[in-house]
């Protein structure tokens, strides 16, 4: 029985280890004594001794049951439920999927950024020029005029003007009597015997056939406002431009409808604000008070003027009129057209001789004929012309064409942006589109073109879609239409490609005449090297000093650290992997690749570069004239450096030059070579690189005219020179440190660049409007009067909406008209419902 008891006790202990609850066992435990425990311990067989000791060691009968319980082995770690595991797996899968999608998106974004250009890992720091102080004396008025030689310019100068007037000194200005304005006459002395003996007699032109409506001349004031800054780049003096005078808005624009109402034939602009002295221009003897421009037809005025003065120009066989050459299909040898051409030329000669006999001039050909020049203004078919646009266009026609006796003829090259309109296929469609493209007074002066038409004429070009732009588009192929225009009109020896957003505060004929004559006087030696640099008089000194500095830089090289960023083949042989050269190989004659168009009778130097005494090229008309440097794009960060089509590039890209902006003069010879290169050789480049590179390849004379350029802040001039000429060997291009490309923001504060911000602001202030809460008519009347500026080219100037008669701008009138049309449309739509 004892043995049974012991066995049952062992079982009880074992059951207690596994939390087996038994009421009898609990009762038994409470009745146990110390002696029984000792007995049990001594009488337990050896077989169970270990188990019994383990149990008794862990068993505490005097403790509550809750403290005596032990965990089951299965409860030491409880695994998560299936639902929890499913959630964890789903979360892990979602995380992996998001991570993979993030990597894919980052890869795509990085690829797009690389295609668009360099990636800035951090926001760029503001450029240093933004910390330079603004200049204030550009806005001086006609009440503070001083002679140019007495003026202390605010900039570039180390000293500040001590007695520069301020807008607050009202009493001083009221006591100053306003000087009289004078008519500006930049034309040759047409009535002199010397001129008549060389060029023949020049006949006066007018707005009407009866020569009754004469247009008054532009007026100017002597001197400049006190403290007015000088040009920081370029020079009036070098080009022979007047810098001792200035122009205010009424004297400059008044002859073309500015300052009087629409009822009297004006534009209705300029009726408000400070107007003292504006009437001086109408007091000239024999001139009407105001010109009535109602019903003027400029195409007829230009044609009559050119006919009167035809013997001053070379007689050229009649060229087929624009757009017809593409429509006609000639038969045989065109005997009928040749016979008609001869008859027309005979009639021209006969009538010209009769004209000369009437005016007392011998009927002989002039010793020197004047070349016919076209001004081709680029515009588009749905452009809305403001009053300010009309005044600008009238000034060009009068000053360049009528007052010069027909030396220039103004045309509009109108871009039809809808390629689905077949302007090349039907004359009625062409005429209808053209009629709706220009204001009434300019009807008959336009020529249409479209990108699809250019793709038909210049077919076969490789379409690279460079930067997602078509090769025949207006951006990459801007000169194609001009090439074809020149091909159709060979009577024009030179053509100015001009943009609608260019303004000039001076006289157009004065600018074009001096730019042309200065380019003609330039020698060829060192010309391309001078073309590639900005001329900064305050740093470079005289023009002769500038020329010699460039000669040394080119022939000996410089130790400029910028050279390490220059093009790999600059100054070295045209072999891939050739070592970097220190000096620059001078351009002397044609510098083109082997696959350019041949048999063009390209000019060749009469002697070697070393033997020439700056004689070759003097007196030679320039084939290409531009108002921006002709820089070498090789090695720069300029966006379009590689936009080269059709050339053999296995040995590298061909030599290239580029100029920012397309406002330039091109010769018929250059345009014909560009035309033939495109048609026959399928060659082309980006618009701003194309004419300059063709001129370089064929040895034509190209000239950068260093016209006056102004800047809005007080830059240290040496720093300015280092930025603008920061390329290879002191040039503006040829290295990654060039100002062209990623550093073009430095032009923001200038008066001449494609996105300059100072140019439009200065033009609006000059017109008497507020800009950034500065200026305006109240400031003019309380201060120094109207702004007066020297002749300066401004680009770009867009969207100037003058306050016209009635107190509303043209923009406001257009918005009202659109609102009225919309309301009418809504009413009509409601009736239909």
VEXSE-148290 format. One record per residue (C-alpha): residue in one letter; residue number from 1; x, y, z. Coordinates in steps of 0.05 Angstrom, whole numbers, plus 5000, padded with zeros to 4 digits. Layout:
N
R type seq    u    v    w
R    A NUM    X    Y    Z
...
This chain:
833
R type seq    u    v    w
R    X   1 5000 5000 5000
R    X   2 5058 5046 5015
R    X   3 5086 5033 4947
R    X   4 5020 5050 4916
R    X   5 5017 5114 4955
R    X   6 5086 5132 4931
R    X   7 5069 5118 4860
R    X   8 5006 5159 4864
R    X   9 5045 5216 4895
R    X  10 5094 5215 4839
R    X  11 5037 5218 4790
R    X  12 5007 5275 4829
R    X  13 5072 5313 4826
R    X  14 5079 5300 4752
R    X  15 5007 5322 4740
R    X  16 5019 5384 4780
R    X  17 5078 5400 4735
R    X  18 5029 5400 4677
R    X  19 4975 5439 4714
R    X  20 4927 5381 4723
R    X  21 4874 5405 4772
R    X  22 4845 5352 4821
R    X  23 4805 5371 4883
R    X  24 4824 5307 4920
R    X  25 4898 5320 4911
R    X  26 4890 5391 4936
R    X  27 4855 5365 4999
R    X  28 4909 5314 5009
R    X  29 4963 5366 5004
R    X  30 4932 5407 5058
R    X  31 4933 5348 5108
R    X  32 5005 5330 5098
R    X  33 5053 5338 5156
R    X  34 5128 5347 5161
R    X  35 5138 5275 5183
R    X  36 5100 5247 5126
R    X  37 5141 5288 5080
R    X  38 5205 5262 5110
R    X  39 5179 5192 5107
R    X  40 5160 5197 5036
R    X  41 5228 5223 5019
R    X  42 5263 5165 5054
R    X  43 5217 5111 5028
R    X  44 5215 5130 4954
R    X  45 5249 5079 4911
R    X  46 5312 5098 4876
R    X  47 5278 5093 4810
R    X  48 5238 5155 4823
R    X  49 5286 5192 4866
R    X  50 5310 5240 4812
R    X  51 5240 5255 4790
R    X  52 5218 5262 4861
R    X  53 5274 5311 4878
R    X  54 5261 5352 4816
R    X  55 5187 5356 4835
R    X  56 5198 5371 4908
R    X  57 5249 5423 4891
R    X  58 5200 5460 4848
R    X  59 5139 5445 4889
R    X  60 5122 5493 4944
R    X  61 5059 5469 4979
R    X  62 5054 5531 5023
R    X  63 5048 5580 4963
R    X  64 4983 5597 4929
R    X  65 4966 5558 4867
R    X  66 4972 5618 4821
R    X  67 5045 5624 4841
R    X  68 5057 5549 4835
R    X  69 5032 5543 4763
R    X  70 5081 5533 4707
R    X  71 5075 5547 4633
R    X  72 5066 5492 4585
R    X  73 5124 5483 4536
R    X  74 5078 5502 4478
R    X  75 5062 5569 4511
R    X  76 5134 5592 4517
R    X  77 5130 5619 4444
R    X  78 5063 5630 4411
R    X  79 5069 5636 4334
R    X  80 5031 5692 4299
R    X  81 4966 5677 4267
R    X  82 4957 5665 4194
R    X  83 4921 5732 4185
R    X  84 4981 5768 4214
R    X  85 5029 5731 4168
R    X  86 4986 5749 4108
R    X  87 4988 5823 4127
R    X  88 5063 5821 4136
R    X  89 5073 5789 4068
R    X  90 5027 5839 4035
R    X  91 5064 5897 4067
R    X  92 5131 5869 4045
R    X  93 5107 5859 3974
R    X  94 5078 5930 3971
R    X  95 5144 5959 3996
R    X  96 5183 5922 3944
R    X  97 5136 5943 3889
R    X  98 5139 6017 3909
R    X  99 5215 6013 3912
R    X 100 5219 5983 3842
R    X 101 5171 6035 3814
R    X 102 5211 6091 3847
R    X 103 5275 6066 3815
R    X 104 5241 6063 3747
R    X 105 5214 6134 3754
R    X 106 5282 6160 3777
R    X 107 5315 6128 3717
R    X 108 5265 6159 3669
R    X 109 5270 6228 3701
R    X 110 5346 6225 3698
R    X 111 5344 6207 3625
R    X 112 5298 6264 3609
R    X 113 5341 6314 3647
R    X 114 5403 6291 3610
R    X 115 5367 6301 3544
R    X 116 5344 6371 3564
R    X 117 5412 6393 3588
R    X 118 5457 6395 3648
R    X 119 5427 6376 3715
R    X 120 5435 6423 3774
R    X 121 5441 6382 3837
R    X 122 5432 6443 3879
R    X 123 5395 6509 3868
R    X 124 5445 6555 3833
R    X 125 5471 6615 3870
R    X 126 5448 6683 3846
R    X 127 5496 6711 3794
R    X 128 5545 6763 3820
R    X 129 5518 6818 3775
R    X 130 5452 6818 3813
R    X 131 5488 6850 3872
R    X 132 5514 6909 3831
R    X 133 5476 6975 3842
R    X 134 5429 7001 3789
R    X 135 5447 7062 3748
R    X 136 5399 7121 3753
R    X 137 5420 7173 3702
R    X 138 5392 7138 3641
R    X 139 5326 7170 3660
R    X 140 5350 7242 3659
R    X 141 5306 7292 3622
R    X 142 5314 7348 3571
R    X 143 5316 7401 3627
R    X 144 5384 7375 3650
R    X 145 5420 7376 3582
R    X 146 5494 7391 3581
R    X 147 5545 7388 3525
R    X 148 5574 7319 3516
R    X 149 5645 7342 3531
R    X 150 5622 7371 3598
R    X 151 5584 7310 3619
R    X 152 5611 7266 3675
R    X 153 5580 7198 3660
R    X 154 5552 7159 3717
R    X 155 5584 7097 3685
R    X 156 5634 7074 3665
R    X 157 5671 7122 3711
R    X 158 5707 7117 3777
R    X 159 5678 7184 3800
R    X 160 5606 7201 3812
R    X 161 5576 7264 3781
R    X 162 5581 7317 3834
R    X 163 5524 7361 3810
R    X 164 5477 7311 3778
R    X 165 5406 7336 3785
R    X 166 5355 7295 3822
R    X 167 5282 7287 3811
R    X 168 5269 7325 3876
R    X 169 5300 7390 3853
R    X 170 5236 7416 3820
R    X 171 5250 7490 3830
R    X 172 5316 7485 3792
R    X 173 5283 7452 3732
R    X 174 5227 7503 3728
R    X 175 5277 7559 3721
R    X 176 5314 7526 3664
R    X 177 5288 7547 3595
R    X 178 5278 7488 3549
R    X 179 5325 7489 3489
R    X 180 5299 7484 3418
R    X 181 5302 7419 3380
R    X 182 5334 7415 3311
R    X 183 5320 7373 3249
R    X 184 5367 7315 3240
R    X 185 5396 7304 3170
R    X 186 5444 7244 3163
R    X 187 5439 7240 3087
R    X 188 5493 7259 3037
R    X 189 5491 7327 3004
R    X 190 5448 7305 2946
R    X 191 5450 7374 2913
R    X 192 5525 7381 2912
R    X 193 5561 7378 2845
R    X 194 5607 7324 2871
R    X 195 5550 7278 2889
R    X 196 5513 7289 2823
R    X 197 5576 7276 2782
R    X 198 5587 7210 2817
R    X 199 5518 7183 2830
R    X 200 5471 7225 2788
R    X 201 5414 7268 2811
R    X 202 5370 7247 2869
R    X 203 5296 7265 2863
R    X 204 5253 7281 2923
R    X 205 5199 7231 2943
R    X 206 5133 7242 2980
R    X 207 5072 7205 3005
R    X 208 5028 7222 2945
R    X 209 5036 7225 2870
R    X 210 5032 7300 2868
R    X 211 5091 7311 2915
R    X 212 5047 7353 2960
R    X 213 5053 7314 3025
R    X 214 5123 7322 3053
R    X 215 5142 7287 3118
R    X 216 5178 7329 3170
R    X 217 5247 7308 3193
R    X 218 5265 7275 3258
R    X 219 5286 7326 3312
R    X 220 5341 7321 3363
R    X 221 5370 7361 3422
R    X 222 5442 7382 3429
R    X 223 5477 7352 3488
R    X 224 5458 7296 3536
R    X 225 5425 7295 3605
R    X 226 5475 7307 3660
R    X 227 5507 7244 3685
R    X 228 5480 7200 3629
R    X 229 5522 7135 3625
R    X 230 5565 7119 3565
R    X 231 5560 7055 3525
R    X 232 5599 7001 3561
R    X 233 5609 6957 3499
R    X 234 5618 6984 3429
R    X 235 5626 7057 3411
R    X 236 5592 7115 3376
R    X 237 5658 7146 3359
R    X 238 5688 7085 3326
R    X 239 5629 7077 3279
R    X 240 5621 7152 3266
R    X 241 5553 7156 3300
R    X 242 5532 7221 3332
R    X 243 5540 7217 3408
R    X 244 5536 7292 3423
R    X 245 5460 7293 3413
R    X 246 5399 7258 3441
R    X 247 5328 7242 3419
R    X 248 5264 7247 3459
R    X 249 5199 7213 3438
R    X 250 5162 7270 3404
R    X 251 5220 7292 3361
R    X 252 5235 7220 3343
R    X 253 5165 7192 3331
R    X 254 5123 7254 3319
R    X 255 5133 7254 3243
R    X 256 5098 7186 3239
R    X 257 5033 7200 3275
R    X 258 5055 7203 3348
R    X 259 5027 7260 3389
R    X 260 4962 7277 3352
R    X 261 4894 7246 3346
R    X 262 4865 7196 3297
R    X 263 4817 7249 3271
R    X 264 4877 7288 3245
R    X 265 4909 7227 3215
R    X 266 4953 7206 3273
R    X 267 4954 7145 3317
R    X 268 4921 7176 3378
R    X 269 4982 7159 3421
R    X 270 5023 7209 3460
R    X 271 4966 7257 3476
R    X 272 4980 7257 3551
R    X 273 5039 7273 3594
R    X 274 5094 7325 3589
R    X 275 5093 7357 3519
R    X 276 5131 7423 3525
R    X 277 5173 7435 3462
R    X 278 5138 7379 3423
R    X 279 5109 7429 3374
R    X 280 5178 7453 3350
R    X 281 5181 7401 3296
R    X 282 5117 7428 3264
R    X 283 5143 7499 3257
R    X 284 5190 7487 3199
R    X 285 5175 7531 3139
R    X 286 5136 7498 3083
R    X 287 5115 7438 3124
R    X 288 5044 7422 3144
R    X 289 5027 7421 3217
R    X 290 5012 7347 3219
R    X 291 5015 7291 3168
R    X 292 4949 7256 3154
R    X 293 4966 7182 3145
R    X 294 4894 7163 3129
R    X 295 4893 7123 3065
R    X 296 4968 7122 3054
R    X 297 4993 7065 3010
R    X 298 5066 7054 3024
R    X 299 5077 7004 2967
R    X 300 5058 7058 2916
R    X 301 5100 7111 2950
R    X 302 5161 7066 2948
R    X 303 5150 7046 2876
R    X 304 5143 7118 2852
R    X 305 5205 7138 2891
R    X 306 5247 7082 2861
R    X 307 5222 7098 2791
R    X 308 5241 7171 2798
R    X 309 5312 7153 2819
R    X 310 5322 7090 2776
R    X 311 5383 7118 2740
R    X 312 5421 7122 2805
R    X 313 5417 7046 2810
R    X 314 5445 6992 2767
R    X 315 5396 6967 2714
R    X 316 5382 6894 2727
R    X 317 5340 6848 2684
R    X 318 5270 6841 2713
R    X 319 5268 6783 2760
R    X 320 5206 6741 2766
R    X 321 5163 6768 2822
R    X 322 5161 6733 2888
R    X 323 5126 6665 2892
R    X 324 5115 6659 2817
R    X 325 5180 6623 2802
R    X 326 5155 6565 2843
R    X 327 5089 6564 2805
R    X 328 5113 6571 2734
R    X 329 5134 6515 2687
R    X 330 5175 6546 2632
R    X 331 5175 6520 2560
R    X 332 5232 6518 2510
R    X 333 5283 6574 2517
R    X 334 5230 6623 2544
R    X 335 5238 6667 2482
R    X 336 5174 6705 2497
R    X 337 5199 6724 2566
R    X 338 5268 6743 2540
R    X 339 5237 6787 2486
R    X 340 5192 6821 2537
R    X 341 5251 6831 2582
R    X 342 5290 6866 2527
R    X 343 5231 6912 2510
R    X 344 5223 6931 2584
R    X 345 5296 6946 2591
R    X 346 5295 6989 2528
R    X 347 5235 7028 2556
R    X 348 5271 7039 2622
R    X 349 5333 7066 2586
R    X 350 5292 7112 2541
R    X 351 5250 7141 2598
R    X 352 5312 7149 2641
R    X 353 5349 7188 2588
R    X 354 5288 7232 2578
R    X 355 5285 7245 2652
R    X 356 5358 7265 2655
R    X 357 5351 7311 2596
R    X 358 5292 7346 2629
R    X 359 5330 7359 2693
R    X 360 5392 7384 2656
R    X 361 5435 7323 2670
R    X 362 5472 7290 2611
R    X 363 5438 7224 2592
R    X 364 5498 7182 2610
R    X 365 5505 7128 2661
R    X 366 5529 7151 2729
R    X 367 5601 7137 2746
R    X 368 5581 7097 2808
R    X 369 5515 7061 2814
R    X 370 5482 7053 2881
R    X 371 5465 6981 2898
R    X 372 5392 6963 2909
R    X 373 5381 6942 2981
R    X 374 5320 6907 3011
R    X 375 5297 6911 3083
R    X 376 5261 6846 3096
R    X 377 5220 6851 3159
R    X 378 5202 6783 3189
R    X 379 5131 6776 3214
R    X 380 5074 6725 3215
R    X 381 5005 6721 3185
R    X 382 4962 6729 3248
R    X 383 5002 6783 3283
R    X 384 4961 6840 3313
R    X 385 4995 6907 3298
R    X 386 4992 6959 3353
R    X 387 4999 7035 3345
R    X 388 5070 7029 3368
R    X 389 5084 6977 3314
R    X 390 5054 7022 3260
R    X 391 5098 7081 3282
R    X 392 5160 7037 3281
R    X 393 5146 7011 3211
R    X 394 5130 7080 3183
R    X 395 5196 7107 3209
R    X 396 5235 7053 3173
R    X 397 5199 7064 3106
R    X 398 5206 7140 3109
R    X 399 5277 7145 3133
R    X 400 5307 7088 3093
R    X 401 5266 7089 3029
R    X 402 5231 7155 3014
R    X 403 5281 7205 3042
R    X 404 5340 7167 3011
R    X 405 5310 7168 2941
R    X 406 5295 7094 2939
R    X 407 5362 7066 2962
R    X 408 5324 7017 3006
R    X 409 5259 6980 2993
R    X 410 5219 6952 3052
R    X 411 5185 6884 3046
R    X 412 5149 6839 3095
R    X 413 5166 6765 3096
R    X 414 5103 6736 3126
R    X 415 5105 6667 3158
R    X 416 5041 6627 3148
R    X 417 5040 6581 3208
R    X 418 4987 6534 3181
R    X 419 5022 6484 3136
R    X 420 4956 6457 3110
R    X 421 4944 6522 3071
R    X 422 4974 6511 3001
R    X 423 4998 6582 2988
R    X 424 5046 6555 2935
R    X 425 4992 6520 2894
R    X 426 4938 6572 2881
R    X 427 4942 6646 2869
R    X 428 4873 6661 2898
R    X 429 4891 6627 2963
R    X 430 4957 6664 2965
R    X 431 4925 6732 2954
R    X 432 4869 6720 3005
R    X 433 4918 6700 3059
R    X 434 4965 6758 3043
R    X 435 4909 6809 3045
R    X 436 4890 6788 3116
R    X 437 4962 6786 3141
R    X 438 4981 6860 3140
R    X 439 4948 6927 3159
R    X 440 4915 6964 3102
R    X 441 4970 7016 3093
R    X 442 5022 6961 3082
R    X 443 4982 6921 3032
R    X 444 5024 6899 2972
R    X 445 5090 6897 3010
R    X 446 5085 6825 3036
R    X 447 5111 6758 3012
R    X 448 5083 6694 3043
R    X 449 5122 6632 3061
R    X 450 5109 6569 3102
R    X 451 5151 6513 3131
R    X 452 5119 6462 3085
R    X 453 5136 6505 3025
R    X 454 5209 6506 3048
R    X 455 5208 6430 3055
R    X 456 5185 6426 2983
R    X 457 5238 6474 2957
R    X 458 5295 6447 3001
R    X 459 5277 6374 2999
R    X 460 5326 6320 3016
R    X 461 5354 6350 3080
R    X 462 5367 6300 3135
R    X 463 5314 6308 3188
R    X 464 5350 6302 3255
R    X 465 5294 6335 3296
R    X 466 5348 6369 3337
R    X 467 5318 6388 3404
R    X 468 5251 6365 3376
R    X 469 5252 6421 3323
R    X 470 5243 6410 3248
R    X 471 5301 6428 3203
R    X 472 5255 6469 3158
R    X 473 5223 6505 3216
R    X 474 5227 6579 3230
R    X 475 5274 6566 3289
R    X 476 5326 6522 3256
R    X 477 5316 6544 3184
R    X 478 5300 6618 3191
R    X 479 5343 6638 3131
R    X 480 5312 6589 3082
R    X 481 5256 6637 3064
R    X 482 5305 6694 3056
R    X 483 5350 6651 3012
R    X 484 5292 6636 2966
R    X 485 5269 6709 2967
R    X 486 5338 6730 2944
R    X 487 5338 6676 2891
R    X 488 5273 6704 2863
R    X 489 5295 6776 2867
R    X 490 5367 6783 2842
R    X 491 5358 6858 2833
R    X 492 5374 6867 2907
R    X 493 5449 6863 2918
R    X 494 5441 6865 2993
R    X 495 5385 6846 3040
R    X 496 5375 6865 3112
R    X 497 5341 6810 3151
R    X 498 5304 6849 3205
R    X 499 5261 6830 3264
R    X 500 5196 6862 3287
R    X 501 5220 6870 3359
R    X 502 5280 6915 3345
R    X 503 5276 6989 3362
R    X 504 5325 7046 3351
R    X 505 5323 7112 3389
R    X 506 5363 7146 3334
R    X 507 5355 7153 3258
R    X 508 5352 7090 3217
R    X 509 5390 7116 3157
R    X 510 5446 7142 3201
R    X 511 5454 7073 3234
R    X 512 5452 7032 3170
R    X 513 5496 7079 3131
R    X 514 5550 7082 3184
R    X 515 5548 7007 3197
R    X 516 5555 6993 3122
R    X 517 5611 7044 3111
R    X 518 5650 7021 3172
R    X 519 5645 6948 3150
R    X 520 5669 6968 3081
R    X 521 5731 7001 3110
R    X 522 5753 6941 3152
R    X 523 5815 6903 3129
R    X 524 5811 6828 3125
R    X 525 5874 6815 3166
R    X 526 5853 6795 3236
R    X 527 5780 6808 3219
R    X 528 5752 6742 3243
R    X 529 5792 6748 3307
R    X 530 5764 6818 3320
R    X 531 5695 6794 3302
R    X 532 5697 6744 3360
R    X 533 5709 6795 3416
R    X 534 5669 6849 3452
R    X 535 5701 6918 3448
R    X 536 5699 6951 3517
R    X 537 5731 7020 3510
R    X 538 5741 7033 3584
R    X 539 5785 6971 3587
R    X 540 5813 6963 3517
R    X 541 5828 7035 3502
R    X 542 5825 7060 3430
R    X 543 5805 7016 3372
R    X 544 5878 7012 3349
R    X 545 5898 6988 3418
R    X 546 5843 6936 3415
R    X 547 5867 6911 3347
R    X 548 5939 6903 3371
R    X 549 5917 6867 3434
R    X 550 5878 6817 3393
R    X 551 5937 6806 3346
R    X 552 5982 6789 3406
R    X 553 5930 6744 3437
R    X 554 5920 6705 3372
R    X 555 5993 6700 3349
R    X 556 6025 6687 3417
R    X 557 5968 6657 3457
R    X 558 5952 6673 3530
R    X 559 5962 6639 3596
R    X 560 5888 6647 3613
R    X 561 5862 6589 3655
R    X 562 5801 6590 3610
R    X 563 5842 6557 3555
R    X 564 5840 6490 3590
R    X 565 5765 6490 3575
R    X 566 5773 6507 3502
R    X 567 5757 6463 3442
R    X 568 5802 6404 3432
R    X 569 5822 6424 3361
R    X 570 5829 6499 3373
R    X 571 5895 6523 3345
R    X 572 5916 6454 3323
R    X 573 5910 6409 3262
R    X 574 5842 6383 3243
R    X 575 5858 6313 3267
R    X 576 5820 6277 3323
R    X 577 5862 6271 3385
R    X 578 5911 6325 3364
R    X 579 5946 6361 3422
R    X 580 5920 6427 3449
R    X 581 5951 6488 3416
R    X 582 5966 6552 3451
R    X 583 5962 6600 3392
R    X 584 5904 6609 3344
R    X 585 5911 6596 3270
R    X 586 5890 6660 3235
R    X 587 5833 6658 3185
R    X 588 5861 6677 3118
R    X 589 5818 6660 3059
R    X 590 5767 6603 3055
R    X 591 5766 6557 3116
R    X 592 5718 6502 3098
R    X 593 5713 6427 3100
R    X 594 5727 6384 3039
R    X 595 5654 6371 3023
R    X 596 5630 6442 3013
R    X 597 5600 6466 2948
R    X 598 5655 6476 2896
R    X 599 5663 6521 2835
R    X 600 5638 6583 2871
R    X 601 5696 6630 2852
R    X 602 5712 6640 2925
R    X 603 5758 6699 2938
R    X 604 5831 6682 2953
R    X 605 5882 6726 2989
R    X 606 5927 6766 2942
R    X 607 5987 6753 2987
R    X 608 6008 6715 3049
R    X 609 5983 6733 3118
R    X 610 6051 6758 3140
R    X 611 6062 6802 3079
R    X 612 5995 6836 3081
R    X 613 5997 6907 3110
R    X 614 5923 6910 3129
R    X 615 5905 6926 3057
R    X 616 5865 6866 3032
R    X 617 5791 6879 3043
R    X 618 5794 6954 3052
R    X 619 5740 6984 3007
R    X 620 5706 6916 2998
R    X 621 5632 6911 3014
R    X 622 5617 6861 3069
R    X 623 5578 6799 3051
R    X 624 5553 6791 3122
R    X 625 5542 6847 3173
R    X 626 5518 6831 3243
R    X 627 5508 6869 3308
R    X 628 5532 6813 3354
R    X 629 5601 6779 3357
R    X 630 5616 6723 3309
R    X 631 5640 6673 3361
R    X 632 5669 6603 3353
R    X 633 5618 6555 3383
R    X 634 5668 6496 3386
R    X 635 5678 6475 3458
R    X 636 5624 6521 3486
R    X 637 5560 6502 3522
R    X 638 5518 6537 3470
R    X 639 5455 6496 3461
R    X 640 5458 6490 3384
R    X 641 5532 6477 3375
R    X 642 5521 6409 3344
R    X 643 5462 6426 3299
R    X 644 5499 6410 3234
R    X 645 5462 6374 3177
R    X 646 5489 6338 3116
R    X 647 5564 6348 3128
R    X 648 5615 6292 3132
R    X 649 5630 6290 3207
R    X 650 5674 6228 3208
R    X 651 5734 6273 3221
R    X 652 5695 6319 3267
R    X 653 5648 6377 3257
R    X 654 5665 6429 3204
R    X 655 5692 6498 3225
R    X 656 5635 6541 3249
R    X 657 5619 6611 3271
R    X 658 5554 6636 3303
R    X 659 5521 6701 3323
R    X 660 5462 6711 3369
R    X 661 5403 6742 3334
R    X 662 5385 6744 3260
R    X 663 5382 6820 3249
R    X 664 5437 6826 3197
R    X 665 5455 6845 3126
R    X 666 5471 6790 3074
R    X 667 5496 6798 3004
R    X 668 5461 6766 2945
R    X 669 5526 6726 2934
R    X 670 5524 6697 3004
R    X 671 5450 6681 3001
R    X 672 5458 6646 2934
R    X 673 5515 6604 2961
R    X 674 5472 6586 3022
R    X 675 5416 6569 2973
R    X 676 5460 6524 2931
R    X 677 5492 6491 2991
R    X 678 5423 6472 3016
R    X 679 5394 6451 2949
R    X 680 5454 6415 2918
R    X 681 5496 6390 2976
R    X 682 5440 6382 3028
R    X 683 5481 6423 3077
R    X 684 5451 6464 3133
R    X 685 5463 6489 3204
R    X 686 5424 6523 3258
R    X 687 5398 6592 3237
R    X 688 5446 6633 3280
R    X 689 5505 6592 3255
R    X 690 5487 6583 3181
R    X 691 5506 6648 3145
R    X 692 5568 6661 3187
R    X 693 5594 6590 3175
R    X 694 5581 6593 3100
R    X 695 5618 6659 3097
R    X 696 5676 6627 3135
R    X 697 5678 6566 3089
R    X 698 5678 6606 3024
R    X 699 5723 6664 3045
R    X 700 5669 6718 3044
R    X 701 5677 6782 3083
R    X 702 5638 6781 3149
R    X 703 5639 6838 3199
R    X 704 5613 6847 3270
R    X 705 5595 6921 3279
R    X 706 5611 6942 3351
R    X 707 5550 6987 3360
R    X 708 5538 7020 3428
R    X 709 5510 6972 3480
R    X 710 5488 6997 3549
R    X 711 5479 6961 3615
R    X 712 5433 6975 3673
R    X 713 5480 6963 3732
R    X 714 5548 6987 3754
R    X 715 5591 6928 3736
R    X 716 5666 6933 3749
R    X 717 5690 6940 3678
R    X 718 5749 6892 3684
R    X 719 5702 6840 3711
R    X 720 5654 6854 3654
R    X 721 5710 6845 3603
R    X 722 5729 6779 3636
R    X 723 5658 6753 3632
R    X 724 5641 6776 3561
R    X 725 5709 6755 3532
R    X 726 5715 6694 3576
R    X 727 5730 6643 3521
R    X 728 5794 6619 3490
R    X 729 5852 6669 3487
R    X 730 5808 6728 3507
R    X 731 5753 6713 3455
R    X 732 5680 6708 3470
R    X 733 5675 6636 3446
R    X 734 5718 6574 3437
R    X 735 5714 6548 3509
R    X 736 5665 6522 3561
R    X 737 5675 6587 3600
R    X 738 5646 6626 3542
R    X 739 5589 6674 3558
R    X 740 5547 6638 3505
R    X 741 5510 6578 3532
R    X 742 5501 6569 3606
R    X 743 5526 6639 3623
R    X 744 5479 6679 3578
R    X 745 5443 6706 3639
R    X 746 5498 6760 3640
R    X 747 5463 6794 3582
R    X 748 5398 6805 3620
R    X 749 5416 6876 3639
R    X 750 5439 6898 3570
R    X 751 5404 6934 3513
R    X 752 5420 6882 3459
R    X 753 5407 6808 3467
R    X 754 5350 6761 3448
R    X 755 5321 6761 3519
R    X 756 5351 6824 3549
R    X 757 5307 6853 3603
R    X 758 5335 6924 3604
R    X 759 5318 6939 3531
R    X 760 5241 6936 3536
R    X 761 5242 6972 3604
R    X 762 5285 7029 3577
R    X 763 5240 7036 3515
R    X 764 5177 7041 3557
R    X 765 5207 7091 3604
R    X 766 5230 7132 3544
R    X 767 5158 7131 3518
R    X 768 5135 7161 3584
R    X 769 5105 7100 3618
R    X 770 5116 7072 3687
R    X 771 5160 7011 3696
R    X 772 5163 6978 3765
R    X 773 5129 7040 3794
R    X 774 5183 7086 3767
R    X 775 5176 7140 3714
R    X 776 5111 7162 3683
R    X 777 5082 7229 3664
R    X 778 5076 7256 3736
R    X 779 5150 7244 3748
R    X 780 5168 7277 3682
R    X 781 5126 7339 3696
R    X 782 5153 7346 3767
R    X 783 5225 7331 3749
R    X 784 5271 7338 3690
R    X 785 5221 7329 3635
R    X 786 5220 7276 3580
R    X 787 5277 7226 3575
R    X 788 5328 7240 3521
R    X 789 5373 7183 3496
R    X 790 5428 7177 3445
R    X 791 5420 7130 3387
R    X 792 5418 7059 3414
R    X 793 5392 6993 3387
R    X 794 5343 6958 3433
R    X 795 5323 6885 3429
R    X 796 5275 6854 3445
R    X 797 5217 6903 3451
R    X 798 5150 6866 3451
R    X 799 5078 6881 3468
R    X 800 5083 6956 3478
R    X 801 5011 6979 3483
R    X 802 5008 7055 3480
R    X 803 4953 7095 3513
R    X 804 4914 7118 3452
R    X 805 4859 7169 3442
R    X 806 4802 7154 3490
R    X 807 4847 7133 3547
R    X 808 4849 7059 3529
R    X 809 4906 7017 3504
R    X 810 4900 6975 3442
R    X 811 4903 6914 3485
R    X 812 4843 6936 3525
R    X 813 4804 6951 3461
R    X 814 4821 6881 3435
R    X 815 4797 6849 3500
R    X 816 4732 6888 3496
R    X 817 4722 6868 3424
R    X 818 4734 6795 3441
R    X 819 4685 6800 3499
R    X 820 4632 6829 3453
R    X 821 4643 6774 3402
R    X 822 4638 6722 3457
R    X 823 4573 6752 3483
R    X 824 4544 6753 3413
R    X 825 4564 6681 3404
R    X 826 4531 6661 3469
R    X 827 4466 6696 3448
R    X 828 4467 6661 3381
R    X 829 4479 6595 3414
R    X 830 4421 6606 3462
R    X 831 4374 6622 3404
R    X 832 4394 6557 3370
R    X 833 4377 6518 3432
